[in-house]
Amino acid sequence: MHFALLGNHPDGLDMAYCLAASGRHRIVAVTSPSLDADQFARLGENVRRVGDLEEVLADPTIEAVIVASGPANRAAHLRRALQSERHVLCVHPPDPSPDLAYEAAMIRQDTGCVLMPLLREALHPGLVRLAELRKSGAACMGELKLIDLDHHGRDAVLLLAGTKDDQPSLPGWHVLRTLGGEIAEVAAFAVAEEATIEQPLLVSGRFEQRGLFRARYLPHQQRSIWRLTLFGTKAQADLHFPLGEPGPAFLAWRDHAGQAHEETWDSWDPWPNLLGHFESAVEQSKVKSGKPPAVSWQDTIRSLELDAAARRSVERRRVSGMEYQEANEEVGFKGTMTLVGCALVWVVLLLFIVSFWLPWLRWVIVPVLVLFLALQLFRWIIPRRSNENGSLNSREIHRRGAEDAEEATK
């Protein structure tokens, strides 16, 4: 498969290097003018530098695009890449607002192409193992009580800083949702009334099913540390990255009998694993079947929604409840019918008032109501699209994606 690389974000570059090293794919075009000779050499042979995005998208040999542009252009480049009906790998987050993610999901459903974020956190073998312990339930950890996440960085910890709205994004939502399920409430605290990359941030909340979480983000520390502790009713487990994620990892946990266990992993390269998920998603998109991948665009949507909830909580100094939106055709139909129904109420009221002077208008009210009821039949007449890879039924994707994470990693 031939790829084009838009921009030079580090995650996009690492993914491009992985594609070139795999031998199964080629990078044929790059739009970033700042890549040096060594970086170009790692991308493979016969890579051409292109200054215009439209020239890249006009090339019929390019089958997929890596959107690794800067924050100012990422949303626009993602939209154009999807509209050109290419498979897309996009750096996370694509935009501070979830609105762009909703739009991208709708475009993806129309084109049928694969859209996958470069979210690698929850694919680490240590986290896959921790999710396995979490799923074992009463046999090992018991019911979930608390997930405690510490993220210390030498530089900024929050993502997407320096955008036009200066709305940074929080890492780690994918990990929390993989271990605890969907999040129902978020409470965030910062030094000022807005989250900034220069100050620490404390986030806590509650999962929909059971259990709480707490996350601490500390920038400008002496060393990078990533640590996650899972507390159950019968035992606890601690996953530690002493050099920061995705460096060497250590998992220590005690079972319900009190016996201690330890597992270790060396430094881990996440990109071949993510490439495997992408290739599987492309194959499934061809046959319109198969299980959803462990990483999907739904994870990006949820992360951006949770980012917005955390920023609201910081600004308003109160808990922010989550009201998840499903970005699919059924919800779009319901929203449209809601607007039509509201307009119909006003039309009927207006016709009724005017009918005092023109009595024959009362006979128009009945056909209008019949027409509105007839529109509801489209829900059953038009066949629904199957819930193939990348569709946006959040709870189904989360459940099945978590089940497939370990198998896909192996």
C-alpha positions as CSV (number, residue, x, y, z in Angstrom):
1,M,0.0,0.0,0.0
2,H,1.3,3.5,-0.9
3,F,1.1,6.2,1.8
4,A,1.5,9.9,1.9
5,L,2.8,11.7,5.1
6,L,1.3,15.1,5.8
7,G,3.4,17.0,8.4
8,N,6.1,15.9,10.7
9,H,4.5,15.2,14.1
10,P,6.8,12.7,16.0
11,D,4.0,10.1,16.2
12,G,3.3,10.4,12.5
13,L,7.0,10.1,11.7
14,D,7.4,7.0,13.8
15,M,4.4,5.4,12.1
16,A,5.9,6.3,8.7
17,Y,9.2,4.7,9.7
18,C,7.4,1.5,10.8
19,L,5.5,1.4,7.5
20,A,8.7,1.7,5.5
21,A,10.6,-0.9,7.6
22,S,7.7,-3.4,7.2
23,G,8.4,-4.0,3.5
24,R,4.7,-4.3,2.9
25,H,4.1,-0.5,2.4
26,R,5.8,2.5,0.9
27,I,5.9,6.2,1.7
28,V,5.7,7.9,-1.7
29,A,5.0,11.5,-0.8
30,V,5.8,13.9,2.1
31,T,4.5,17.4,2.5
32,S,6.8,18.6,5.3
33,P,9.7,20.8,4.2
34,S,11.6,20.4,7.5
35,L,12.6,16.8,7.2
36,D,16.4,16.4,7.0
37,A,18.4,13.9,4.9
38,D,18.5,11.2,7.6
39,Q,14.8,11.3,8.1
40,F,14.2,11.1,4.4
41,A,16.5,8.1,4.2
42,R,14.5,6.2,6.9
43,L,11.3,6.7,4.9
44,G,12.6,4.6,2.1
45,E,13.6,5.2,-1.5
46,N,11.9,7.3,-4.2
47,V,10.1,9.5,-1.7
48,R,9.2,12.8,-3.2
49,R,8.6,16.1,-1.4
50,V,5.3,17.8,-2.3
51,G,4.4,21.3,-1.2
52,D,0.7,21.2,-2.0
53,L,-1.8,18.9,-0.2
54,E,-4.2,18.9,-3.2
55,E,-1.3,17.5,-5.4
56,V,-0.9,14.6,-3.0
57,L,-4.6,13.8,-2.9
58,A,-4.8,14.0,-6.7
59,D,-2.3,11.2,-7.1
60,P,-4.4,8.0,-7.7
61,T,-1.5,5.7,-6.6
62,I,-1.8,6.9,-3.0
63,E,-4.1,4.7,-1.1
64,A,-3.7,5.9,2.5
65,V,-2.6,9.1,4.3
66,I,-0.9,9.7,7.6
67,V,-2.2,13.1,9.0
68,A,0.7,14.3,11.2
69,S,0.2,18.1,10.6
70,G,0.6,20.8,13.2
71,P,-2.4,21.7,15.4
72,A,-3.3,24.6,13.2
73,N,-3.8,22.5,10.0
74,R,-4.5,19.0,11.4
75,A,-8.3,19.3,11.3
76,A,-8.4,20.7,7.8
77,H,-6.0,18.1,6.5
78,L,-7.9,15.3,8.1
79,R,-11.2,16.5,6.6
80,R,-9.7,16.7,3.1
81,A,-8.0,13.3,3.4
82,L,-11.3,11.7,4.3
83,Q,-13.1,13.4,1.5
84,S,-10.6,12.1,-1.0
85,E,-11.7,8.6,0.0
86,R,-8.4,7.4,1.4
87,H,-7.6,5.3,4.4
88,V,-6.4,7.6,7.1
89,L,-4.1,7.3,10.2
90,C,-4.4,10.5,12.2
91,V,-2.3,11.9,15.1
92,H,-4.2,12.3,18.3
93,P,-5.9,14.6,19.1
94,P,-7.1,15.9,15.7
95,D,-8.7,19.0,17.2
96,P,-9.5,20.5,20.6
97,S,-13.3,20.1,20.0
98,P,-15.1,16.8,19.5
99,D,-17.2,18.4,16.7
100,L,-14.5,17.7,14.1
101,A,-14.3,14.1,15.3
102,Y,-18.1,13.7,14.8
103,E,-17.8,15.1,11.3
104,A,-14.9,12.8,10.5
105,A,-16.9,9.8,11.7
106,M,-19.8,10.7,9.4
107,I,-17.5,11.1,6.4
108,R,-15.8,7.8,7.2
109,Q,-19.2,6.1,7.2
110,D,-20.1,7.5,3.8
111,T,-16.8,6.5,2.2
112,G,-16.3,3.2,3.9
113,C,-12.6,3.8,4.3
114,V,-10.6,3.1,7.5
115,L,-10.0,5.9,9.9
116,M,-7.7,5.1,12.9
117,P,-6.1,7.4,15.5
118,L,-2.5,6.9,16.4
119,L,-3.4,5.9,20.0
120,R,-0.8,3.5,21.3
121,E,-1.2,3.7,25.1
122,A,-3.6,0.9,25.8
123,L,-1.8,-1.6,23.5
124,H,1.2,-2.0,25.7
125,P,1.6,-5.6,26.8
126,G,1.7,-4.5,30.5
127,L,-1.7,-2.8,30.1
128,V,-3.1,-5.7,28.2
129,R,-2.0,-7.9,31.1
130,L,-3.5,-5.5,33.6
131,A,-6.8,-5.5,31.6
132,E,-6.8,-9.3,31.7
133,L,-6.4,-9.2,35.5
134,R,-9.2,-6.7,35.7
135,K,-11.5,-8.9,33.6
136,S,-10.8,-11.9,35.7
137,G,-13.0,-10.2,38.3
138,A,-13.8,-12.2,41.5
139,A,-11.2,-14.8,40.6
140,C,-8.3,-12.4,41.0
141,M,-8.8,-8.7,41.7
142,G,-12.4,-8.6,42.7
143,E,-14.6,-5.6,41.8
144,L,-12.9,-2.4,40.7
145,K,-12.6,0.2,43.5
146,L,-10.1,2.8,42.1
147,I,-7.7,3.4,39.3
148,D,-4.8,5.8,40.2
149,L,-2.7,7.2,37.3
150,D,0.5,9.3,37.7
151,H,2.0,11.0,34.6
152,H,5.2,13.0,35.2
153,G,7.1,14.5,32.3
154,R,10.3,16.4,31.8
155,D,8.5,18.8,29.5
156,A,4.8,19.4,29.0
157,V,2.5,16.5,29.7
158,L,-0.8,17.8,28.2
159,L,-1.3,17.5,24.4
160,L,-2.3,20.0,21.7
161,A,-0.9,23.1,23.4
162,G,-0.4,26.3,21.5
163,T,-3.5,26.0,19.4
164,K,-5.7,29.0,18.4
165,D,-8.0,28.3,21.4
166,D,-5.2,27.2,23.7
167,Q,-7.2,24.1,24.8
168,P,-4.7,21.3,25.7
169,S,-5.8,17.7,25.6
170,L,-5.2,15.1,28.3
171,P,-3.4,11.8,27.7
172,G,-4.6,8.6,29.3
173,W,-8.3,8.5,28.6
174,H,-8.0,5.4,26.4
175,V,-6.2,3.6,29.2
176,L,-8.8,4.5,31.8
177,R,-11.7,3.5,29.5
178,T,-10.0,0.2,28.6
179,L,-9.6,-0.7,32.3
180,G,-12.8,0.8,33.8
181,G,-15.3,1.2,31.0
182,E,-17.1,4.4,30.1
183,I,-16.7,7.4,32.4
184,A,-19.8,9.0,33.9
185,E,-18.5,12.0,35.8
186,V,-15.3,14.1,35.6
187,A,-13.9,16.6,38.1
188,A,-10.7,18.5,37.3
189,F,-8.7,21.0,39.3
190,A,-6.0,23.4,38.2
191,V,-4.2,26.3,39.7
192,A,-6.1,28.8,37.7
193,E,-9.5,28.7,36.0
194,E,-8.2,27.0,32.9
195,A,-5.8,24.1,32.2
196,T,-2.4,25.1,30.9
197,I,0.6,23.0,29.9
198,E,2.8,24.8,32.5
199,Q,0.8,23.9,35.6
200,P,-0.1,20.6,37.2
201,L,-3.6,19.2,36.7
202,L,-5.6,16.9,39.0
203,V,-8.5,14.9,37.4
204,S,-10.8,12.5,39.2
205,G,-14.1,10.9,38.3
206,R,-16.5,7.9,38.4
207,F,-17.0,5.1,35.9
208,E,-20.5,4.3,34.7
209,Q,-20.6,0.7,36.0
210,R,-18.5,0.9,39.2
211,G,-15.2,2.3,40.6
212,L,-13.5,5.6,40.7
213,F,-10.3,7.0,39.1
214,R,-7.8,9.7,39.8
215,A,-5.1,11.1,37.4
216,R,-2.3,13.5,38.2
217,Y,-0.4,15.3,35.5
218,L,2.9,17.0,36.5
219,P,5.0,18.8,33.9
220,H,8.7,19.9,34.1
221,Q,9.8,17.2,36.5
222,Q,13.4,15.9,36.9
223,R,12.5,12.6,35.2
224,S,9.6,11.1,33.3
225,I,7.4,8.6,35.2
226,W,4.3,6.8,34.2
227,R,2.5,4.8,36.9
228,L,-0.9,3.2,37.2
229,T,-2.3,1.4,40.2
230,L,-5.5,-0.6,40.1
231,F,-7.3,-1.3,43.4
232,G,-9.8,-4.1,43.6
233,T,-11.9,-5.4,46.4
234,K,-9.6,-8.4,46.8
235,A,-6.2,-7.3,45.6
236,Q,-4.3,-4.5,43.8
237,A,-1.9,-4.2,40.9
238,D,0.8,-1.7,40.1
239,L,2.2,-1.0,36.6
240,H,5.2,1.2,36.6
241,F,7.2,2.8,33.8
242,P,10.2,4.3,35.6
243,L,11.6,6.0,32.5
244,G,8.3,7.0,31.1
245,E,6.0,5.2,28.7
246,P,6.7,3.2,26.5
247,G,10.0,2.4,28.2
248,P,10.7,-0.7,30.4
249,A,7.7,-1.7,32.5
250,F,7.2,-3.5,35.7
251,L,3.9,-5.0,36.9
252,A,3.5,-6.1,40.5
253,W,0.3,-7.6,41.8
254,R,-1.1,-9.7,44.6
255,D,-3.9,-12.2,44.1
256,H,-6.8,-12.8,46.4
257,A,-4.7,-15.3,48.4
258,G,-2.1,-12.6,49.1
259,Q,0.6,-14.2,46.9
260,A,2.9,-11.7,45.2
261,H,3.5,-11.8,41.4
262,E,5.9,-9.7,39.2
263,E,6.2,-9.4,35.5
264,T,8.5,-7.2,33.4
265,W,8.8,-5.9,29.8
266,D,11.7,-4.3,28.0
267,S,11.3,-1.1,26.0
268,W,8.4,-1.6,23.6
269,D,7.9,-0.4,20.1
270,P,4.2,0.2,19.7
271,W,4.1,1.0,16.0
272,P,4.3,-2.5,14.5
273,N,1.4,-3.5,16.8
274,L,-0.7,-0.5,15.7
275,L,0.2,-1.2,12.1
276,G,-1.1,-4.7,12.5
277,H,-4.4,-3.3,13.8
278,F,-4.6,-1.0,10.8
279,E,-3.9,-3.8,8.3
280,S,-6.6,-5.9,9.9
281,A,-9.1,-3.0,9.7
282,V,-8.3,-2.5,6.0
283,E,-8.9,-6.2,5.3
284,Q,-12.2,-6.2,7.2
285,S,-13.4,-3.0,5.4
286,K,-13.1,-4.9,2.1
287,V,-15.4,-7.7,3.2
288,K,-17.6,-5.4,5.4
289,S,-17.3,-7.8,8.3
290,G,-15.1,-8.8,11.2
291,K,-14.5,-7.6,14.7
292,P,-13.8,-3.9,15.5
293,P,-10.1,-3.2,16.3
294,A,-8.8,-2.5,19.8
295,V,-8.2,1.1,18.7
296,S,-10.9,2.9,16.8
297,W,-12.1,6.4,16.0
298,Q,-14.6,6.0,18.8
299,D,-11.7,6.3,21.3
300,T,-10.7,9.6,19.8
301,I,-14.3,10.9,20.1
302,R,-14.6,9.8,23.7
303,S,-11.2,11.3,24.6
304,L,-12.1,14.7,23.1
305,E,-15.5,14.6,24.9
306,L,-13.7,13.9,28.2
307,D,-11.2,16.7,27.4
308,A,-14.0,19.1,27.0
309,A,-15.6,17.9,30.2
310,A,-12.4,18.3,32.2
311,R,-11.9,21.9,30.8
312,R,-15.5,22.7,31.8
313,S,-14.9,21.4,35.3
314,V,-11.7,23.5,35.7
315,E,-13.5,26.6,34.5
316,R,-16.7,26.2,36.5
317,R,-15.2,24.5,39.6
318,R,-17.7,21.7,39.7
319,V,-18.3,18.1,38.5
320,S,-19.0,17.7,34.9
321,G,-21.4,14.9,33.9
322,M,-21.0,13.1,30.6
323,E,-23.8,12.8,28.1
324,Y,-22.3,10.7,25.3
325,Q,-23.4,11.2,21.8
326,E,-23.5,8.3,19.3
327,A,-22.2,9.5,15.9
328,N,-24.2,7.3,13.6
329,E,-27.1,7.4,11.1
330,E,-29.8,6.5,13.6
331,V,-28.9,9.4,15.8
332,G,-28.7,11.7,12.8
333,F,-32.2,10.6,11.8
334,K,-33.5,11.2,15.4
335,G,-32.0,14.6,15.5
336,T,-33.5,15.6,12.1
337,M,-36.9,14.3,13.1
338,T,-36.7,16.2,16.4
339,L,-36.1,19.5,14.5
340,V,-38.9,18.6,12.0
341,G,-41.3,17.8,14.9
342,C,-40.6,21.1,16.6
343,A,-41.2,23.0,13.4
344,L,-44.4,21.0,12.8
345,V,-45.8,22.1,16.2
346,W,-45.4,25.7,15.3
347,V,-46.9,25.1,11.8
348,V,-49.9,23.4,13.3
349,L,-50.4,26.2,15.9
350,L,-50.1,28.8,13.1
351,L,-52.6,27.0,10.9
352,F,-55.0,26.7,13.8
353,I,-54.9,30.4,14.6
354,V,-55.3,31.4,10.9
355,S,-58.2,29.0,10.5
356,F,-60.4,31.2,12.5
357,W,-60.5,33.5,9.4
358,L,-59.9,30.8,6.9
359,P,-61.8,27.7,8.2
360,W,-60.7,25.4,5.3
361,L,-57.1,25.6,6.6
362,R,-58.1,23.2,9.4
363,W,-58.2,20.4,6.9
364,V,-54.5,21.0,6.1
365,I,-53.5,20.1,9.6
366,V,-54.4,16.5,9.2
367,P,-52.3,15.9,6.0
368,V,-49.3,17.6,7.7
369,L,-49.5,15.3,10.6
370,V,-49.9,12.3,8.4
371,L,-46.8,13.3,6.4
372,F,-44.7,13.6,9.5
373,L,-45.8,10.1,10.7
374,A,-45.0,8.8,7.2
375,L,-41.4,10.1,7.5
376,Q,-40.9,7.8,10.5
377,L,-41.3,4.8,8.2
378,F,-37.9,5.6,6.7
379,R,-36.3,4.1,9.8
380,W,-37.6,0.7,8.8
381,I,-37.7,1.0,5.0
382,I,-34.1,2.1,4.5
383,P,-31.7,-0.8,5.5
384,R,-29.3,0.0,8.2
385,R,-25.6,-0.3,7.7
386,S,-23.9,-3.1,9.5
387,N,-21.8,-2.3,12.6
388,E,-18.5,-3.0,10.8
389,N,-15.1,-1.8,11.7
390,G,-15.1,1.8,12.7
391,S,-18.8,2.2,13.3
392,L,-19.7,4.2,16.3
393,N,-21.8,2.2,18.7
394,S,-19.6,3.2,21.7
395,R,-20.4,0.6,24.2
396,E,-20.2,-2.3,21.8
397,I,-16.9,-1.1,20.4
398,H,-15.5,-0.7,23.9
399,R,-16.6,-4.1,25.0
400,R,-15.5,-6.0,21.9
401,G,-12.3,-3.9,21.5
402,A,-11.2,-4.7,25.1
403,E,-11.8,-8.4,24.5
404,D,-9.8,-8.3,21.3
405,A,-6.8,-6.3,22.7
406,E,-4.8,-9.2,24.0
407,E,-5.5,-11.5,21.1
408,A,-4.5,-8.8,18.6
409,T,-1.3,-8.0,20.5
410,K,-0.3,-11.7,20.4
